[in-house]
């Protein structure tokens, strides 16, 4: 017996049928209903009894119940008005859950959570993974941990090492350390997506790896660097930053970076050095 033992199984298909609903493909709805997978997400979040948890897209409340068992309070933000009825019914026994109807990307985090150092746990739509992560990590109050169920390939890309980095990986890794807590097969969802998923855990740093006053420059540089990924840094930065190839080459050389390298090979520390070189001018 563990703390989740009394949580009854949730049959997403049956709940949807009872309310005359179907999963909305346009909203990326795939309802996670496998008990073992739900428990893995809750465990990866490492929720303490005084923690406030923000859940994005609770859907039918399957994960919300696991979060509510451990947390002081869960704020669950749901975009689809059709799900508010079944969601409220499923969560009726949990008095520490607050359901908010709205778009997480349009809401200020501080209006949802009044406790810094909060935790995010969610099964999010694959098509807005990048936007949600950026919104959370650049919010007015920062979480200490983010646990998301996302497409497995995307999770692996976020956790990549220098040599195979992407714009998304750098955008996450500058704020926290990502790791894959577990893999989840497509069959754990209703309806089953066409790809497998993974539980991505991001432990947020107290301060970003790039100084706050250089963050805007950092994002400007990495967008330029990956804007023409097949090109060398000399050419991609030249095109993306509206400078001559000679200026880009000089800037890279001043930072001790070979101008013939490509963006995916640079570490965050090297991007930081490049930002510092630029700011000194």
C-alpha positions as CSV (number, residue, x, y, z in Angstrom):
1,X,0.0,0.0,0.0
2,X,1.3,3.5,-0.9
3,X,-0.3,7.0,-0.8
4,X,-1.9,6.4,-4.2
5,X,-3.5,3.0,-3.4
6,X,-6.9,4.5,-2.8
7,X,-7.1,6.4,-6.1
8,X,-9.6,4.5,-8.3
9,X,-8.8,3.7,-12.0
10,X,-10.1,6.2,-14.5
11,X,-11.5,5.0,-17.8
12,X,-11.2,8.0,-20.1
13,X,-13.4,6.5,-22.8
14,X,-16.2,5.8,-20.4
15,X,-16.1,9.3,-18.8
16,X,-16.1,10.9,-22.2
17,X,-19.0,8.8,-23.4
18,X,-21.0,9.6,-20.2
19,X,-20.7,13.3,-21.0
20,X,-21.2,12.9,-24.8
21,X,-17.7,14.1,-25.5
22,X,-14.8,13.0,-27.7
23,X,-11.1,13.8,-27.5
24,X,-10.4,17.0,-29.5
25,X,-7.5,16.4,-31.9
26,X,-7.2,20.2,-32.5
27,X,-6.4,20.7,-28.8
28,X,-4.0,17.7,-28.8
29,X,-6.1,15.8,-26.3
30,X,-4.7,12.4,-25.4
31,X,-5.9,11.4,-21.9
32,X,-3.3,9.5,-19.8
33,X,-5.1,6.8,-17.9
34,X,-2.4,4.2,-17.0
35,X,-2.1,4.1,-13.2
36,X,1.6,3.1,-13.3
37,X,2.5,6.0,-15.6
38,X,0.5,8.5,-13.5
39,X,2.3,7.3,-10.4
40,X,5.7,7.8,-12.1
41,X,4.8,11.4,-13.0
42,X,3.7,12.1,-9.4
43,X,6.9,10.5,-8.0
44,X,9.1,12.4,-10.5
45,X,7.6,15.7,-9.2
46,X,8.7,14.9,-5.6
47,X,5.9,16.8,-4.1
48,X,6.1,17.8,-0.4
49,X,3.1,18.4,1.8
50,X,3.5,22.2,1.8
51,X,4.0,22.4,-2.0
52,X,1.7,24.3,-4.4
53,X,1.4,22.5,-7.7
54,X,0.4,24.0,-11.1
55,X,-1.1,21.5,-13.6
56,X,-1.6,22.5,-17.2
57,X,-4.4,20.7,-19.1
58,X,-5.8,18.4,-16.4
59,X,-8.2,17.0,-18.9
60,X,-10.4,14.5,-17.0
61,X,-8.4,14.8,-13.8
62,X,-6.5,11.5,-13.9
63,X,-3.1,13.0,-12.9
64,X,-4.7,15.8,-10.8
65,X,-5.8,13.2,-8.3
66,X,-2.3,11.9,-7.8
67,X,-0.9,15.4,-7.4
68,X,-3.7,16.3,-4.9
69,X,-2.8,13.4,-2.6
70,X,0.7,14.8,-1.9
71,X,0.3,18.6,-2.3
72,X,-1.0,21.4,-0.2
73,X,-2.8,22.8,-3.2
74,X,-3.2,22.0,-6.9
75,X,-4.2,24.7,-9.4
76,X,-5.4,23.0,-12.6
77,X,-5.7,25.2,-15.7
78,X,-8.0,23.8,-18.4
79,X,-8.6,25.4,-21.8
80,X,-11.5,23.2,-23.0
81,X,-14.8,24.4,-21.5
82,X,-16.4,21.0,-22.4
83,X,-14.2,19.2,-19.9
84,X,-15.0,21.4,-16.9
85,X,-18.1,19.3,-16.1
86,X,-16.4,15.9,-16.0
87,X,-13.3,17.4,-14.5
88,X,-15.2,18.9,-11.6
89,X,-17.0,15.6,-11.0
90,X,-13.9,13.5,-11.0
91,X,-12.1,16.0,-8.6
92,X,-15.1,16.5,-6.3
93,X,-13.5,14.5,-3.4
94,X,-10.3,16.6,-3.5
95,X,-10.8,19.8,-1.6
96,X,-7.3,21.1,-2.3
97,X,-7.8,21.4,-6.0
98,X,-8.7,24.7,-7.7
99,X,-9.9,24.5,-11.3
100,X,-9.2,27.5,-13.6
101,X,-10.7,27.8,-17.0
102,X,-8.2,29.5,-19.3
103,X,-5.2,29.4,-21.7
104,X,-2.0,29.0,-19.7
105,X,-0.1,31.0,-22.4
106,X,-2.4,33.9,-21.8
107,X,-2.2,33.9,-18.0
108,X,0.4,35.4,-15.7
109,X,1.8,32.7,-13.5
110,X,1.7,34.9,-10.4
111,X,-2.1,35.2,-10.8
112,X,-2.4,31.4,-10.6
113,X,0.3,30.6,-7.9
114,X,1.2,32.9,-5.0
115,X,4.0,30.7,-3.7
116,X,7.5,30.9,-5.2
117,X,9.4,27.6,-5.5
118,X,6.2,25.9,-6.8
119,X,6.1,22.7,-8.9
120,X,4.7,22.2,-12.3
121,X,3.4,18.7,-13.3
122,X,1.4,18.2,-16.5
123,X,0.6,16.0,-19.5
124,X,0.7,18.7,-22.2
125,X,-0.3,18.8,-25.9
126,X,2.8,18.0,-28.0
127,X,2.1,20.9,-30.4
128,X,2.7,23.6,-27.7
129,X,5.5,22.0,-25.8
130,X,8.1,24.7,-26.6
131,X,5.7,27.6,-25.9
132,X,4.6,26.2,-22.5
133,X,8.2,25.5,-21.3
134,X,9.3,29.0,-22.3
135,X,6.3,30.6,-20.7
136,X,7.0,28.8,-17.4
137,X,10.7,29.5,-17.3
138,X,10.3,33.1,-18.1
139,X,7.3,33.7,-15.8
140,X,7.2,36.3,-13.1
141,X,7.7,33.6,-10.4
142,X,9.8,30.6,-11.1
143,X,9.0,27.0,-10.3
144,X,11.7,24.8,-8.6
145,X,10.8,21.8,-10.7
146,X,8.9,21.2,-13.9
147,X,7.7,17.7,-14.8
148,X,6.0,17.2,-18.2
149,X,4.8,14.3,-20.2
150,X,5.8,15.1,-23.8
151,X,6.8,13.3,-27.0
152,X,9.7,11.1,-26.4
153,X,11.8,12.4,-29.2
154,X,11.3,16.0,-28.0
155,X,12.3,15.1,-24.5
156,X,15.5,13.4,-25.8
157,X,16.2,16.5,-27.9
158,X,15.9,18.8,-24.8
159,X,18.3,16.6,-22.9
160,X,20.9,16.6,-25.7
161,X,24.6,17.4,-25.1
162,X,26.9,19.9,-26.9
163,X,27.5,18.6,-30.4
164,X,23.8,17.8,-30.9
165,X,22.1,20.8,-29.2
166,X,19.0,22.6,-30.6
167,X,17.3,25.9,-30.0
168,X,14.8,24.2,-27.8
169,X,17.5,22.4,-25.8
170,X,19.5,25.6,-25.1
171,X,16.2,27.5,-24.3
172,X,15.6,24.9,-21.5
173,X,19.1,24.1,-20.3
174,X,19.9,27.8,-19.7
175,X,17.2,27.7,-16.9
176,X,17.5,24.2,-15.5
177,X,18.9,20.7,-15.7
178,X,16.6,18.4,-17.8
179,X,16.5,14.6,-17.4
180,X,14.1,11.8,-18.5
181,X,12.4,10.2,-15.5
182,X,10.6,7.4,-17.5
183,X,9.2,6.4,-20.8
184,X,5.5,6.0,-21.4
185,X,4.1,3.9,-24.3
186,X,1.4,5.3,-26.6
187,X,-1.0,2.6,-25.3
188,X,-1.1,4.3,-21.9
189,X,-3.3,7.1,-23.4
190,X,-6.8,7.4,-24.7
191,X,-6.9,7.9,-27.6
192,X,-3.4,6.5,-28.2
193,X,-1.1,9.0,-29.9
194,X,1.1,7.9,-32.9
195,X,4.3,8.3,-30.8
196,X,5.6,7.2,-27.4
197,X,6.0,9.7,-24.6
198,X,8.5,10.5,-21.9
199,X,8.4,12.1,-18.5
200,X,10.7,15.1,-18.7
201,X,11.9,16.5,-15.4
202,X,13.6,19.9,-15.3
203,X,15.3,21.0,-12.0
204,X,15.3,24.8,-12.2
205,X,18.5,26.7,-11.3
206,X,18.2,29.5,-8.7
207,X,19.7,31.7,-11.4
208,X,19.9,31.1,-15.2
209,X,23.3,30.0,-16.5
210,X,23.4,33.2,-18.5
211,X,23.4,36.5,-16.5
212,X,20.0,38.1,-16.6
213,X,21.3,41.2,-18.4
214,X,22.6,39.0,-21.2
215,X,19.6,36.8,-21.6
216,X,18.1,38.9,-24.4
217,X,21.4,38.8,-26.3
218,X,21.7,35.0,-25.7
219,X,18.3,34.3,-27.2
220,X,18.9,36.7,-30.1
221,X,22.2,34.9,-30.8
222,X,21.0,31.3,-30.6
223,X,18.0,32.2,-32.8
224,X,20.4,33.6,-35.3
225,X,22.8,30.7,-35.0
226,X,20.0,28.1,-35.6
227,X,18.2,30.2,-38.1
228,X,20.4,28.7,-40.9
229,X,21.5,25.5,-39.2
230,X,23.5,24.0,-42.1
231,X,25.7,27.1,-42.3
232,X,28.8,27.9,-40.3
233,X,28.4,30.2,-37.4
234,X,30.2,32.9,-39.4
235,X,27.5,32.9,-42.0
236,X,24.4,32.1,-39.8
237,X,25.2,34.9,-37.3
238,X,26.0,37.3,-40.1
239,X,22.6,36.7,-41.7
240,X,20.7,36.5,-38.4
241,X,22.3,39.5,-36.7
242,X,22.5,41.7,-39.8
243,X,26.2,42.1,-39.7
244,X,28.9,41.4,-42.3
245,X,30.6,38.0,-42.4
246,X,33.8,39.7,-41.4
247,X,32.2,41.3,-38.3
248,X,30.8,37.9,-37.3
249,X,34.1,36.2,-37.8
250,X,35.9,38.8,-35.7
251,X,33.3,38.5,-32.9
252,X,33.6,34.7,-32.8
253,X,37.4,34.8,-32.9
254,X,37.4,37.3,-30.0
255,X,35.4,34.8,-28.0
256,X,37.8,32.0,-28.8
257,X,35.3,30.2,-31.0
258,X,36.2,28.7,-34.4
259,X,34.0,30.6,-36.9
260,X,33.7,27.5,-39.1
261,X,31.8,25.6,-36.3
262,X,28.0,25.1,-36.4
263,X,25.5,26.3,-33.8
264,X,24.7,22.8,-32.4
265,X,28.3,22.2,-31.3
266,X,28.5,25.2,-28.9
267,X,28.0,24.7,-25.2
268,X,26.0,27.2,-23.1
269,X,29.3,28.5,-21.7
270,X,30.6,29.3,-25.2
271,X,27.4,31.1,-26.0
272,X,27.8,33.0,-22.8
273,X,31.4,34.0,-23.8
274,X,30.1,35.2,-27.1
275,X,27.4,37.3,-25.5
276,X,30.0,38.8,-23.2
277,X,32.3,39.6,-26.1
278,X,29.4,41.4,-27.9
279,X,28.3,43.3,-24.8
280,X,31.9,44.7,-24.3
281,X,31.7,46.5,-27.7
